[in-house]
Amino acid sequence: MEPHSLDFKEAAKRALADTELQKSLSSFKAGFSLKRLEAIQKLPEFEGLRDEGIAIKQHTLAHLDFYLGRFAEKVEAAGGTVHWCPTPDDGRRAILEILRTHGAKTATKSKSMVAEELGLNEFLEANDIEPVETDLGEYIIQLAHERPSHILAPAVHKTKEQVSDLFFEHHKTRHLTEASDMVAEARQFLRPRYLAAGAGITGANFLVAETGSIVLVTNEGNAELTQILPKVHIVLATVEKVVPTLEDAATLLRLLARSATGQEFGTYTTLATGPKQIGDQDGPEAFHVILLDNGRSKILGGEFSEVLRCIKCAACMNHCPVYSVVGGHAYGWVYPGPIGAALAPNLIGLEEARHLPNASTFCGRCEAVCPMRIPLPKLMRQWREQEHEKKLSPPRFRLGLDAWAYLAKRPALYALATKLGIGALSIFGGAGRFAALPLASGWTATRDFPAPEGPTFRTAWKKARG
């Protein structure tokens, strides 16, 4: 889906006022984070695994050209084809050519954020090819004509009642109240589509240079049916997904499931290597890998290169206090949450995505839980600095920061200003709070501002230090 302008602040306001969204997000907040904590507590070597995983990714990124070349050689040796796609347009054209060559009029799809990056569904429909989402969450949002709001749980923003209404509208059967009945009904409608599809399109969690294999991790088994039943299997992956060996992939898999869903391992973890070989009972007759760059090679070796270590586990957004109250759609592009705030400006430009690095409290939870220890607050801070330098933020914001910086560089003046400011607030805040406050309307519009009590931090620190 193509980048588009979106004011995060306005989108966040709408999200906060959406009672159905808030109801759905309230049930999501604790689930993934608690399961992750339980899973890593059962694995004493988890921190050591993180060190190993980071070393694998750093080594691979430092030699990315070599491992991508080796992966392509192995894919082609197994009978597959690799398509090098610098831009989303290149990726879309390659996919369309493959589908038309094989006469495919429908394509089943398993969950893929790269497909979202390509805006693939809309593109295929515009070219008279029907995409059929087979992941339950993706199927739900396809019926609703919406984008995913989460990397792992695309329909996490939907309530059970909303899903029931969607199914009734599109399936024309009956209103369902139990989640298990909705799953069964979706399965009933999707099963014939697997068999009728002219092609299957999947993502890939990892690409293994040693063997030319792709690694798929799902909890529904839909990706396996998508890649094994049609005559053509198309894999969508970005260039940083490659790892050197199967052993390296296994190490990262142990980190992925625990960080993502709190499982020891994904329910379905599948390796696919090329098309069906002589003697194979099933499998696709053609195997194509779309390798999308879309600006990632420009990130290598730069100040934002650490973002390429991401294994798309979504732990950062599962623990983010901002994401947990506004959901994924407020971020406006493919990747929401802290990882999206750090990655999107690289891919679509800071001018387009300047609001996202500001959508953070900098509490640090995202970095703390990231299995790759990506310093997301640092990266977002760097984007904020660039936003300020390029004068992309409103003038009043820049003036405020410049005034604060002037004082912060002059300790004596800073101490005097804070003392006078806190003194004035203490005098006028007799009720212990302010319902309204000049220059702080963004705060007081939704909550009271507490009046200062006691001395300044600097005074208390000096006293404590003697």
Secondary structure, DSSP 8 states (H G I E B T S, - for coil): -------HHHHHHHHHH-HHHHHHHHHHTTHHHHHHHHHHHT-TTHHHHHHHHHHHHHHHHHTHHHHHHHHHHHHHHTT-EEEEESSHHHHHHHHHHHHHHTT-SEEEE---HHHHHHTHHHHHHHTT-EEEE-SHHHHHHHHHT---SSSS-TTTT--HHHHHHHHHHHH-S----SHHHHHHHHHHHHHHHHHH-SEEEE--SEEETTTTEEEEEESSSHHHHHHHSSSEEEEEEEGGGEES-HHHHHHHHHHHHHHHTS-SS-SEEEEE-SS--TT-SS--SEEEEEEE-TTHHHHTTSTTGGGGG-----HHHHT-TTHHHH-SGGG-SSS-HHHHHHHHHHHH-HHHHTTGGGS----SHHHHH-TT---HHHHHHHHHHHHHHTT-S-HHHHHHHHHHHHHHT-HHHHHHHHHHHHHHHHHH-TTSEES--TT-HHHHTTS-EE---SS-HHHHHHHHT-
